[in-house]
Amino acid sequence: MTTYSTHRPSLPRLFGESFGERPDEAYAQLRTAGPVAWAEIADGVYALVVTSHAAARELLADPEYTRDPGAWEALAHGTVPPSLAFMYGGGLHHADGTEHARLRQAVDDCLASVDLHEVRRTVRKLAGDMVDVFSPRGHADLMAEYADRVALQTLTTLLGLPPETAERIGLHAGALVAAAPDAASAAAELGQLLRDLVAAKRAHPGADLASWLLAHPAQLSDGEAEQQLAALVLLGAGPTAAWIGSTLHILLTDPEYAGELVGGAVTIRQAMDRTLSLRCPVANSSVHYARQPKFLCGVHVPAGTPVFVSHAATALDPMRPHRHETRDRSHLAWSAGPHRCPAQSLAVSIAETAIETVVDALWDLSAPVPAISGKPGPFQQCPVHVGVLFSPGNHRMAPPSGVA
């Protein structure tokens, strides 16, 4: 079985509170070890992590790797802890070849049927209702009370899930992405919710993503549909919420943006792009497994070892092209190659509308504490809290700030 000797120097740990609070320190340590280096992703579980932008693009385009976690040697030996259940569920992001092409076509076609204008209307309505709840107080946590909720409720609406399931979906998805001790049981609970959804939509189709997937000519089985819906939840709601929360924090605390919102000197989209470079919501993902021993940028990759793309670290790579340009989008936040994120336009619509809505409604927002700490786990980069102050009152009908 592939292991990493405990007699070697201590490795960066991509989990726990210290990683959540100071991820850049772990990425810097990895980068000094080379473009591809070993890290600990859970107690006693090791993986290779790509921090070089060029090496990541090479890996993402190499067909000699598989995305199937069945190739993971430690998983086959039963030594992977339940906290890493996020890595070995099914879904589009774990498929290869013709299977991936069939599933990807179904997901792409269904996402193309989503009316993004209607999505923006939905987000504005949900966001306005949430602002109404906390605006009289004059303070709020825009992560827990806003970003998490607006992203999740929008996505569950699009999937055709009943509104009352949103909180449960969020709890289970959050445990999985955070690599929590109860991740395996959360995966089982999430799976049951989605199986119930698939059964309901088989019987009574509607105008929603679940129904469209089931009706697609690719003829997805119930299990395949459940896995694609799970992927949309896990890779959609959490990262979009993190994108909203981190961008709001940047807008309120970054010297390049703070104080410039009211005059419209910066655009929301510009700040959103900056977030994808500075605090990429999907921290370490796009896991590959070498089918046979290989070398990546001169580093030996044993067969059956997980190789992560650190989307967060590659965005900070000093050698990344165009990284200092104002409208730089050379980051790999959306991944690249055949597994590039299929829901980019949807995520942009949700995040941009949510940010615009709260900034326009609470026009005198300020963040009293510029420091930011992140949620634990190797897979995400998400603020725990985004605390803000503003003038208390009814802001719902406030004049727009002029932010584009």
MIBA-168929 format. One record per residue (C-alpha): residue in one letter; residue number from 1; chain; x, y, z. Coordinates in pm, 1 decimal. Example, Ala and Ser with C-alpha at 12.3 -4.5 7.8 and 13.67 -1.06 7.14 Angstrom:
// residues 2
['A', 1, 'A', [1230.0, -450.0, 780.0]]
['S', 2, 'A', [1367.0, -106.0, 714.0]]
***
This chain:
// residues 404
['M', 1, 'A', [0.0, 0.0, 0.0]]
['T', 2, 'A', [127.0, 348.3, -82.9]]
['T', 3, 'A', [226.9, 533.6, 232.9]]
['Y', 4, 'A', [444.4, 824.9, 329.9]]
['S', 5, 'A', [715.1, 746.1, 582.0]]
['T', 6, 'A', [657.8, 899.3, 923.5]]
['H', 7, 'A', [1037.5, 932.1, 957.1]]
['R', 8, 'A', [1044.4, 1210.3, 698.2]]
['P', 9, 'A', [1006.1, 1577.1, 798.5]]
['S', 10, 'A', [662.2, 1684.1, 913.2]]
['L', 11, 'A', [423.8, 1760.4, 633.1]]
['P', 12, 'A', [177.9, 2045.3, 589.2]]
['R', 13, 'A', [-163.3, 1954.0, 727.4]]
['L', 14, 'A', [-454.0, 2058.2, 506.4]]
['F', 15, 'A', [-713.5, 2024.6, 778.9]]
['G', 16, 'A', [-790.0, 2150.3, 1128.0]]
['E', 17, 'A', [-836.4, 2494.4, 1278.8]]
['S', 18, 'A', [-483.3, 2618.1, 1211.9]]
['F', 19, 'A', [-517.9, 2534.3, 842.4]]
['G', 20, 'A', [-857.3, 2703.6, 828.7]]
['E', 21, 'A', [-712.1, 3018.3, 985.3]]
['R', 22, 'A', [-377.9, 3025.5, 798.6]]
['P', 23, 'A', [-402.2, 2819.0, 478.9]]
['D', 24, 'A', [-141.2, 3028.7, 299.4]]
['E', 25, 'A', [125.8, 2904.5, 539.3]]
['A', 26, 'A', [57.1, 2544.6, 439.3]]
['Y', 27, 'A', [57.8, 2634.5, 69.9]]
['A', 28, 'A', [387.4, 2822.7, 106.2]]
['Q', 29, 'A', [542.0, 2519.7, 276.9]]
['L', 30, 'A', [417.9, 2296.3, -4.8]]
['R', 31, 'A', [549.6, 2533.3, -269.5]]
['T', 32, 'A', [899.4, 2531.2, -120.4]]
['A', 33, 'A', [897.4, 2151.1, -158.8]]
['G', 34, 'A', [828.6, 2177.7, -531.7]]
['P', 35, 'A', [544.0, 2206.7, -780.9]]
['V', 36, 'A', [397.0, 1879.6, -651.2]]
['A', 37, 'A', [447.4, 1783.0, -286.6]]
['W', 38, 'A', [314.9, 1557.1, -13.2]]
['A', 39, 'A', [62.1, 1676.6, 244.7]]
['E', 40, 'A', [-146.3, 1521.6, 519.3]]
['I', 41, 'A', [-519.1, 1553.3, 441.1]]
['A', 42, 'A', [-648.5, 1373.4, 753.5]]
['D', 43, 'A', [-477.3, 1203.5, 1045.1]]
['G', 44, 'A', [-243.1, 947.9, 888.5]]
['V', 45, 'A', [-376.3, 998.2, 533.4]]
['Y', 46, 'A', [-141.9, 1147.2, 273.0]]
['A', 47, 'A', [-180.2, 1284.1, -76.4]]
['L', 48, 'A', [19.0, 1471.7, -335.3]]
['V', 49, 'A', [-84.7, 1832.8, -385.2]]
['V', 50, 'A', [-16.7, 2042.2, -694.9]]
['T', 51, 'A', [56.6, 2407.4, -616.6]]
['S', 52, 'A', [209.3, 2504.3, -952.7]]
['H', 53, 'A', [-32.3, 2655.2, -1204.0]]
['A', 54, 'A', [157.1, 2499.3, -1497.2]]
['A', 55, 'A', [172.1, 2155.5, -1330.7]]
['A', 56, 'A', [-200.2, 2171.5, -1254.1]]
['R', 57, 'A', [-287.2, 2242.6, -1615.9]]
['E', 58, 'A', [-66.3, 1949.4, -1719.8]]
['L', 59, 'A', [-242.4, 1716.8, -1475.5]]
['L', 60, 'A', [-592.7, 1832.1, -1571.4]]
['A', 61, 'A', [-524.6, 1752.7, -1936.8]]
['D', 62, 'A', [-354.8, 1413.8, -1887.3]]
['P', 63, 'A', [-579.1, 1116.2, -1980.0]]
['E', 64, 'A', [-342.0, 869.9, -1811.6]]
['Y', 65, 'A', [-492.5, 964.2, -1476.3]]
['T', 66, 'A', [-834.6, 853.8, -1358.1]]
['R', 67, 'A', [-1086.0, 1043.9, -1145.2]]
['D', 68, 'A', [-1232.9, 717.2, -1013.0]]
['P', 69, 'A', [-1162.6, 686.5, -637.4]]
['G', 70, 'A', [-1181.1, 310.7, -681.5]]
['A', 71, 'A', [-816.2, 340.7, -784.9]]
['W', 72, 'A', [-721.6, 482.2, -442.7]]
['E', 73, 'A', [-506.6, 219.0, -275.8]]
['A', 74, 'A', [-579.1, 333.8, 80.1]]
['L', 75, 'A', [-952.7, 323.9, 12.8]]
['A', 76, 'A', [-924.4, -31.6, -116.8]]
['H', 77, 'A', [-745.3, -127.7, 205.1]]
['G', 78, 'A', [-1009.4, 36.0, 425.6]]
['T', 79, 'A', [-774.0, 289.4, 583.7]]
['V', 80, 'A', [-953.0, 607.2, 471.8]]
['P', 81, 'A', [-1143.8, 768.1, 760.6]]
['P', 82, 'A', [-1516.0, 845.8, 725.9]]
['S', 83, 'A', [-1436.0, 1218.4, 743.2]]
['L', 84, 'A', [-1310.3, 1198.1, 382.0]]
['A', 85, 'A', [-1637.1, 1059.7, 243.9]]
['F', 86, 'A', [-1653.7, 1360.2, 8.5]]
['M', 87, 'A', [-1367.8, 1205.4, -190.1]]
['Y', 88, 'A', [-1525.5, 871.2, -269.9]]
['G', 89, 'A', [-1888.0, 942.7, -349.1]]
['G', 90, 'A', [-2009.9, 896.7, -704.6]]
['G', 91, 'A', [-2094.0, 1163.3, -956.5]]
['L', 92, 'A', [-1985.0, 1342.7, -1267.8]]
['H', 93, 'A', [-1656.7, 1463.1, -1115.3]]
['H', 94, 'A', [-1552.8, 1100.2, -1046.1]]
['A', 95, 'A', [-1627.5, 962.6, -1394.9]]
['D', 96, 'A', [-1393.5, 916.4, -1691.2]]
['G', 97, 'A', [-1409.9, 867.6, -2065.7]]
['T', 98, 'A', [-1736.9, 782.2, -2234.7]]
['E', 99, 'A', [-1920.9, 758.0, -1902.8]]
['H', 100, 'A', [-1813.9, 1109.7, -1815.4]]
['A', 101, 'A', [-1906.1, 1238.0, -2162.8]]
['R', 102, 'A', [-2258.2, 1093.9, -2134.6]]
['L', 103, 'A', [-2318.1, 1232.2, -1786.7]]
['R', 104, 'A', [-2158.9, 1566.2, -1873.9]]
['Q', 105, 'A', [-2383.1, 1608.5, -2176.9]]
['A', 106, 'A', [-2690.6, 1550.2, -1961.8]]
['V', 107, 'A', [-2577.2, 1800.3, -1697.3]]
['D', 108, 'A', [-2474.5, 2059.7, -1957.9]]
['D', 109, 'A', [-2807.0, 2033.6, -2139.8]]
['C', 110, 'A', [-3008.0, 2064.7, -1819.2]]
['L', 111, 'A', [-2809.2, 2361.2, -1694.4]]
['A', 112, 'A', [-2857.0, 2527.7, -2033.7]]
['S', 113, 'A', [-3231.5, 2509.3, -1971.9]]
['V', 114, 'A', [-3203.9, 2721.6, -1657.3]]
['D', 115, 'A', [-3340.6, 3074.6, -1707.3]]
['L', 116, 'A', [-3068.0, 3290.5, -1553.9]]
['H', 117, 'A', [-3295.5, 3596.6, -1551.5]]
['E', 118, 'A', [-3540.2, 3399.4, -1338.1]]
['V', 119, 'A', [-3252.4, 3285.1, -1117.0]]
['R', 120, 'A', [-3158.1, 3648.0, -1052.9]]
['R', 121, 'A', [-3518.6, 3731.7, -966.8]]
['T', 122, 'A', [-3527.9, 3438.5, -724.2]]
['V', 123, 'A', [-3203.7, 3547.4, -558.5]]
['R', 124, 'A', [-3323.5, 3906.8, -522.3]]
['K', 125, 'A', [-3646.5, 3790.5, -358.6]]
['L', 126, 'A', [-3471.5, 3551.4, -117.7]]
['A', 127, 'A', [-3198.3, 3804.0, -41.9]]
['G', 128, 'A', [-3446.8, 4083.5, 23.5]]
['D', 129, 'A', [-3640.9, 3867.3, 265.9]]
['M', 130, 'A', [-3320.5, 3783.2, 455.4]]
['V', 131, 'A', [-3212.6, 4148.3, 473.9]]
['D', 132, 'A', [-3555.3, 4237.1, 613.4]]
['V', 133, 'A', [-3494.6, 4000.9, 904.7]]
['F', 134, 'A', [-3163.8, 4146.0, 1024.4]]
['S', 135, 'A', [-3170.3, 4506.2, 899.0]]
['P', 136, 'A', [-3351.0, 4642.6, 1209.7]]
['R', 137, 'A', [-3061.6, 4518.1, 1429.6]]
['G', 138, 'A', [-2782.6, 4717.1, 1266.9]]
['H', 139, 'A', [-2549.4, 4417.5, 1263.8]]
['A', 140, 'A', [-2536.6, 4074.9, 1096.7]]
['D', 141, 'A', [-2318.7, 3780.2, 1010.9]]
['L', 142, 'A', [-2331.2, 3787.0, 632.7]]
['M', 143, 'A', [-2190.3, 3435.2, 613.9]]
['A', 144, 'A', [-2429.5, 3236.5, 833.5]]
['E', 145, 'A', [-2729.4, 3466.6, 802.9]]
['Y', 146, 'A', [-2699.0, 3549.5, 435.0]]
['A', 147, 'A', [-2442.5, 3388.7, 201.8]]
['D', 148, 'A', [-2492.6, 3029.8, 320.8]]
['R', 149, 'A', [-2870.1, 3062.5, 312.1]]
['V', 150, 'A', [-2918.9, 3247.5, -16.2]]
['A', 151, 'A', [-2690.8, 3011.1, -211.3]]
['L', 152, 'A', [-2847.8, 2697.9, -64.3]]
['Q', 153, 'A', [-3209.9, 2809.3, -96.4]]
['T', 154, 'A', [-3159.8, 2917.6, -457.4]]
['L', 155, 'A', [-2999.4, 2587.3, -550.3]]
['T', 156, 'A', [-3257.8, 2371.6, -373.9]]
['T', 157, 'A', [-3530.8, 2564.5, -555.9]]
['L', 158, 'A', [-3361.1, 2495.6, -889.8]]
['L', 159, 'A', [-3323.5, 2126.1, -808.3]]
['G', 160, 'A', [-3692.5, 2095.3, -724.7]]
['L', 161, 'A', [-3637.7, 2021.4, -355.4]]
['P', 162, 'A', [-3907.5, 2126.8, -108.4]]
['P', 163, 'A', [-3810.8, 2451.8, 73.5]]
['E', 164, 'A', [-3829.1, 2280.8, 412.1]]
['T', 165, 'A', [-3539.2, 2048.7, 316.7]]
['A', 166, 'A', [-3290.6, 2331.5, 255.7]]
['E', 167, 'A', [-3157.7, 2343.1, 611.4]]
['R', 168, 'A', [-3107.6, 1964.8, 628.5]]
['I', 169, 'A', [-2939.3, 1963.6, 287.4]]
['G', 170, 'A', [-2707.1, 2238.7, 408.0]]
['L', 171, 'A', [-2612.5, 2057.4, 727.3]]
['H', 172, 'A', [-2532.1, 1731.8, 548.1]]
['A', 173, 'A', [-2343.3, 1899.9, 263.4]]
['G', 174, 'A', [-2152.5, 2116.1, 510.0]]
['A', 175, 'A', [-2037.0, 1814.2, 710.3]]
['L', 176, 'A', [-1912.6, 1642.5, 395.5]]
['V', 177, 'A', [-1722.3, 1940.6, 257.1]]
['A', 178, 'A', [-1576.9, 2024.5, 599.4]]
['A', 179, 'A', [-1448.5, 1665.1, 637.2]]
['A', 180, 'A', [-1631.7, 1645.9, 969.0]]
['P', 181, 'A', [-1626.6, 1327.6, 1182.0]]
['D', 182, 'A', [-1988.0, 1259.3, 1084.1]]
['A', 183, 'A', [-1923.9, 1302.3, 710.7]]
['A', 184, 'A', [-2012.7, 941.2, 627.4]]
['S', 185, 'A', [-2347.9, 956.7, 803.5]]
['A', 186, 'A', [-2410.6, 1297.1, 644.3]]
['A', 187, 'A', [-2345.9, 1140.6, 302.9]]
['A', 188, 'A', [-2600.6, 869.3, 378.9]]
['E', 189, 'A', [-2861.0, 1124.5, 490.1]]
['L', 190, 'A', [-2800.0, 1344.1, 187.2]]
['G', 191, 'A', [-2824.8, 1040.7, -38.3]]
['Q', 192, 'A', [-3161.9, 946.2, 110.4]]
['L', 193, 'A', [-3299.1, 1297.7, 60.4]]
['L', 194, 'A', [-3192.4, 1291.0, -302.4]]
['R', 195, 'A', [-3330.3, 940.1, -357.3]]
['D', 196, 'A', [-3663.6, 1065.6, -228.9]]
['L', 197, 'A', [-3639.5, 1360.8, -467.5]]
['V', 198, 'A', [-3563.8, 1134.5, -765.5]]
['A', 199, 'A', [-3857.2, 908.1, -680.4]]
['A', 200, 'A', [-4089.0, 1208.2, -646.0]]
['K', 201, 'A', [-3979.5, 1354.4, -979.5]]
['R', 202, 'A', [-4012.1, 1019.6, -1157.2]]
['A', 203, 'A', [-4373.5, 1016.6, -1045.3]]
['H', 204, 'A', [-4448.2, 1387.2, -1088.0]]
['P', 205, 'A', [-4197.3, 1575.2, -1308.8]]
['G', 206, 'A', [-4171.3, 1952.2, -1281.2]]
['A', 207, 'A', [-3979.8, 2244.6, -1430.5]]
['D', 208, 'A', [-3661.0, 2176.8, -1234.4]]
['L', 209, 'A', [-3312.6, 2031.0, -1276.4]]
['A', 210, 'A', [-3400.0, 1696.5, -1118.7]]
['S', 211, 'A', [-3688.5, 1639.7, -1359.3]]
['W', 212, 'A', [-3483.5, 1750.6, -1659.7]]
['L', 213, 'A', [-3202.7, 1510.4, -1568.9]]
['L', 214, 'A', [-3445.0, 1219.1, -1542.9]]
['A', 215, 'A', [-3605.2, 1306.4, -1878.0]]
['H', 216, 'A', [-3275.3, 1353.5, -2064.7]]
['P', 217, 'A', [-3207.8, 1128.4, -2366.5]]
['A', 218, 'A', [-2895.4, 999.3, -2187.6]]
['Q', 219, 'A', [-3139.2, 794.9, -1976.6]]
['L', 220, 'A', [-2972.4, 829.8, -1639.7]]
['S', 221, 'A', [-3056.5, 563.2, -1387.9]]
['D', 222, 'A', [-3200.1, 670.7, -1053.9]]
['G', 223, 'A', [-2858.3, 617.3, -896.0]]
['E', 224, 'A', [-2681.3, 823.7, -1162.0]]
['A', 225, 'A', [-2933.4, 1104.4, -1126.2]]
['E', 226, 'A', [-2889.0, 1101.7, -749.2]]
['Q', 227, 'A', [-2510.8, 1126.0, -787.7]]
['Q', 228, 'A', [-2530.5, 1418.7, -1030.8]]
['L', 229, 'A', [-2769.9, 1602.8, -800.8]]
['A', 230, 'A', [-2535.7, 1539.0, -507.9]]
['A', 231, 'A', [-2245.8, 1682.2, -708.8]]
['L', 232, 'A', [-2448.9, 1994.4, -788.6]]
['V', 233, 'A', [-2528.4, 2039.2, -419.3]]
['L', 234, 'A', [-2176.0, 1973.8, -290.3]]
['L', 235, 'A', [-1989.4, 2165.5, -560.8]]
['G', 236, 'A', [-2254.5, 2433.8, -603.0]]
['A', 237, 'A', [-2406.2, 2558.7, -278.8]]
['G', 238, 'A', [-2099.5, 2567.8, -52.7]]
['P', 239, 'A', [-1850.4, 2718.4, -298.4]]
['T', 240, 'A', [-2103.4, 2977.3, -416.0]]
['A', 241, 'A', [-2176.0, 3077.5, -56.1]]
['A', 242, 'A', [-1803.2, 3102.3, 15.0]]
['W', 243, 'A', [-1760.3, 3316.5, -296.0]]
['I', 244, 'A', [-2033.6, 3553.6, -175.8]]
['G', 245, 'A', [-1898.5, 3576.3, 179.9]]
['S', 246, 'A', [-1533.4, 3619.0, 83.2]]
['T', 247, 'A', [-1613.6, 3880.9, -181.5]]
['L', 248, 'A', [-1819.4, 4081.7, 66.1]]
['H', 249, 'A', [-1529.9, 4065.6, 310.4]]
['I', 250, 'A', [-1285.9, 4182.9, 42.9]]
['L', 251, 'A', [-1516.1, 4467.1, -60.7]]
['L', 252, 'A', [-1537.6, 4589.1, 297.9]]
['T', 253, 'A', [-1178.0, 4542.8, 411.7]]
['D', 254, 'A', [-940.5, 4544.3, 112.7]]
['P', 255, 'A', [-782.6, 4891.1, 72.3]]
['E', 256, 'A', [-840.7, 4869.6, -302.8]]
['Y', 257, 'A', [-1217.1, 4847.1, -248.3]]
['A', 258, 'A', [-1310.4, 4967.0, 100.3]]
['G', 259, 'A', [-1481.3, 5303.0, 87.8]]
['E', 260, 'A', [-1523.2, 5295.6, -290.8]]
['L', 261, 'A', [-1856.3, 5112.8, -313.8]]
['V', 262, 'A', [-2093.8, 5404.6, -271.6]]
['G', 263, 'A', [-1936.7, 5601.6, -553.3]]
['G', 264, 'A', [-1940.4, 5304.7, -786.8]]
['A', 265, 'A', [-1563.6, 5327.8, -838.7]]
['V', 266, 'A', [-1532.2, 4949.5, -848.0]]
['T', 267, 'A', [-1755.3, 4677.6, -983.8]]
['I', 268, 'A', [-1886.2, 4379.8, -797.1]]
['R', 269, 'A', [-1758.5, 4149.3, -1070.8]]
['Q', 270, 'A', [-1406.7, 4287.7, -1038.9]]
['A', 271, 'A', [-1406.9, 4204.0, -669.4]]
['M', 272, 'A', [-1553.8, 3860.3, -742.1]]
['D', 273, 'A', [-1266.9, 3783.7, -979.0]]
['R', 274, 'A', [-1017.4, 3900.3, -718.3]]
['T', 275, 'A', [-1174.0, 3662.8, -466.8]]
['L', 276, 'A', [-1120.6, 3365.9, -698.6]]
['S', 277, 'A', [-750.0, 3447.8, -703.6]]
['L', 278, 'A', [-700.6, 3539.6, -337.1]]
['R', 279, 'A', [-946.8, 3304.8, -162.2]]
['C', 280, 'A', [-1058.4, 3044.0, -410.0]]
['P', 281, 'A', [-1372.8, 2882.3, -259.6]]
['V', 282, 'A', [-1277.3, 2533.7, -380.4]]
['A', 283, 'A', [-944.8, 2501.5, -202.5]]
['N', 284, 'A', [-814.5, 2152.8, -288.3]]
['S', 285, 'A', [-1009.0, 1928.3, -522.1]]
['S', 286, 'A', [-998.8, 1783.0, -876.6]]
['V', 287, 'A', [-850.1, 1463.3, -733.4]]
['H', 288, 'A', [-667.3, 1239.6, -981.8]]
['Y', 289, 'A', [-517.4, 892.1, -941.1]]
['A', 290, 'A', [-235.6, 761.0, -1158.2]]
['R', 291, 'A', [-333.0, 434.1, -1325.1]]
['Q', 292, 'A', [34.5, 334.3, -1309.6]]
['P', 293, 'A', [345.2, 498.6, -1157.4]]
['K', 294, 'A', [416.5, 831.8, -1327.0]]
['F', 295, 'A', [619.2, 1148.8, -1295.1]]
['L', 296, 'A', [459.9, 1491.9, -1277.3]]
['C', 297, 'A', [703.2, 1782.0, -1312.2]]
['G', 298, 'A', [980.6, 1547.4, -1203.1]]
['V', 299, 'A', [792.5, 1422.8, -895.9]]
['H', 300, 'A', [719.4, 1051.7, -864.3]]
['V', 301, 'A', [347.8, 977.2, -846.2]]
['P', 302, 'A', [281.4, 624.3, -716.5]]
['A', 303, 'A', [-12.3, 441.8, -868.9]]
['G', 304, 'A', [-327.3, 465.3, -660.2]]
['T', 305, 'A', [-223.3, 779.9, -473.1]]
['P', 306, 'A', [-460.3, 1079.1, -469.7]]
['V', 307, 'A', [-321.5, 1386.4, -643.1]]
['F', 308, 'A', [-505.1, 1708.2, -558.7]]
['V', 309, 'A', [-508.1, 2026.7, -756.4]]
['S', 310, 'A', [-483.5, 2305.4, -501.2]]
['H', 311, 'A', [-701.0, 2562.0, -676.0]]
['A', 312, 'A', [-627.1, 2801.8, -391.6]]
['A', 313, 'A', [-249.1, 2758.5, -409.1]]
['T', 314, 'A', [-222.8, 2759.4, -788.9]]
['A', 315, 'A', [-405.3, 3093.3, -791.5]]
['L', 316, 'A', [-130.6, 3232.5, -566.7]]
['D', 317, 'A', [152.9, 3080.3, -773.3]]
['P', 318, 'A', [403.5, 3363.0, -841.7]]
['M', 319, 'A', [459.5, 3213.0, -1188.3]]
['R', 320, 'A', [91.9, 3216.1, -1286.6]]
['P', 321, 'A', [43.6, 3421.8, -1603.5]]
['H', 322, 'A', [-151.4, 3747.3, -1578.0]]
['R', 323, 'A', [-206.0, 3712.3, -1200.9]]
['H', 324, 'A', [-146.8, 4085.0, -1139.7]]
['E', 325, 'A', [-371.0, 4209.4, -1418.5]]
['T', 326, 'A', [-692.8, 4388.8, -1319.3]]
['R', 327, 'A', [-925.8, 4156.6, -1507.8]]
['D', 328, 'A', [-718.8, 3843.1, -1460.7]]
['R', 329, 'A', [-915.5, 3519.9, -1497.3]]
['S', 330, 'A', [-624.3, 3281.5, -1551.0]]
['H', 331, 'A', [-688.9, 3111.8, -1215.8]]
['L', 332, 'A', [-817.7, 2754.9, -1203.7]]
['A', 333, 'A', [-1115.6, 2820.5, -977.3]]
['W', 334, 'A', [-1339.2, 2657.1, -1238.5]]
['S', 335, 'A', [-1081.6, 2382.9, -1304.8]]
['A', 336, 'A', [-990.8, 2311.4, -1668.9]]
['G', 337, 'A', [-1008.8, 2042.5, -1933.8]]
['P', 338, 'A', [-1296.0, 1794.2, -1963.2]]
['H', 339, 'A', [-1386.8, 1835.1, -1595.1]]
['R', 340, 'A', [-1418.4, 2213.5, -1603.4]]
['C', 341, 'A', [-1710.1, 2328.0, -1385.2]]
['P', 342, 'A', [-2034.2, 2302.2, -1586.2]]
['A', 343, 'A', [-2222.6, 2555.2, -1371.6]]
['Q', 344, 'A', [-2005.8, 2866.4, -1400.7]]
['S', 345, 'A', [-2277.6, 3092.5, -1542.8]]
['L', 346, 'A', [-2524.3, 2978.2, -1277.5]]
['A', 347, 'A', [-2278.0, 3038.3, -992.6]]
['V', 348, 'A', [-2192.0, 3383.7, -1128.5]]
['S', 349, 'A', [-2560.5, 3478.6, -1151.6]]
['I', 350, 'A', [-2632.7, 3369.0, -794.3]]
['A', 351, 'A', [-2322.3, 3521.9, -637.4]]
['E', 352, 'A', [-2328.3, 3850.5, -825.2]]
['T', 353, 'A', [-2698.5, 3911.5, -758.3]]
['A', 354, 'A', [-2665.4, 3823.2, -389.6]]
['I', 355, 'A', [-2370.2, 4058.8, -342.5]]
['E', 356, 'A', [-2532.3, 4343.2, -535.2]]
['T', 357, 'A', [-2857.5, 4307.2, -340.4]]
['V', 358, 'A', [-2708.3, 4328.8, 7.1]]
['V', 359, 'A', [-2466.2, 4607.8, -84.5]]
['D', 360, 'A', [-2748.6, 4815.4, -233.0]]
['A', 361, 'A', [-2981.7, 4746.6, 60.5]]
['L', 362, 'A', [-2729.8, 4809.0, 339.2]]
['W', 363, 'A', [-2552.5, 5102.5, 177.8]]
['D', 364, 'A', [-2338.9, 5195.2, 482.5]]
['L', 365, 'A', [-2193.7, 4850.6, 548.8]]
['S', 366, 'A', [-1869.8, 4824.5, 742.3]]
['A', 367, 'A', [-1670.0, 4530.0, 872.8]]
['P', 368, 'A', [-1534.5, 4607.9, 1220.2]]
['V', 369, 'A', [-1297.0, 4310.8, 1228.5]]
['P', 370, 'A', [-1076.3, 4279.6, 917.4]]
['A', 371, 'A', [-928.2, 3942.6, 1020.6]]
['I', 372, 'A', [-1087.1, 3638.2, 858.8]]
['S', 373, 'A', [-1077.2, 3274.8, 968.6]]
['G', 374, 'A', [-1181.8, 2986.7, 747.4]]
['K', 375, 'A', [-1381.0, 2671.3, 797.1]]
['P', 376, 'A', [-1169.6, 2357.2, 853.5]]
['G', 377, 'A', [-1115.5, 2079.0, 603.0]]
['P', 378, 'A', [-900.4, 2042.2, 292.0]]
['F', 379, 'A', [-1172.2, 2093.8, 31.2]]
['Q', 380, 'A', [-1304.0, 2444.2, 89.3]]
['Q', 381, 'A', [-1188.3, 2796.4, 166.3]]
['C', 382, 'A', [-1479.7, 2970.5, 331.3]]
['P', 383, 'A', [-1509.7, 3235.3, 605.2]]
['V', 384, 'A', [-1657.6, 3116.7, 931.3]]
['H', 385, 'A', [-1812.3, 3459.9, 987.3]]
['V', 386, 'A', [-1842.7, 3787.6, 798.5]]
['G', 387, 'A', [-1956.7, 4024.9, 1071.5]]
['V', 388, 'A', [-2083.4, 4365.5, 957.4]]
['L', 389, 'A', [-2232.1, 4683.1, 1102.7]]
['F', 390, 'A', [-2476.5, 4923.4, 937.8]]
['S', 391, 'A', [-2739.7, 5178.9, 1031.8]]
['P', 392, 'A', [-3040.5, 4994.7, 1173.9]]
['G', 393, 'A', [-3372.4, 5040.0, 1000.1]]
['N', 394, 'A', [-3573.1, 4931.1, 702.0]]
['H', 395, 'A', [-3326.1, 4915.6, 416.3]]
['R', 396, 'A', [-3535.8, 4718.1, 171.6]]
['M', 397, 'A', [-3641.1, 5027.4, -26.7]]
['A', 398, 'A', [-3308.4, 5204.4, 6.9]]
['P', 399, 'A', [-3176.8, 5389.9, -299.5]]
['P', 400, 'A', [-2925.4, 5189.1, -502.1]]
['S', 401, 'A', [-2559.8, 5252.4, -437.1]]
['G', 402, 'A', [-2468.1, 5277.5, -802.0]]
['V', 403, 'A', [-2253.4, 4966.2, -789.2]]
['A', 404, 'A', [-2244.0, 4803.9, -1132.5]]
***
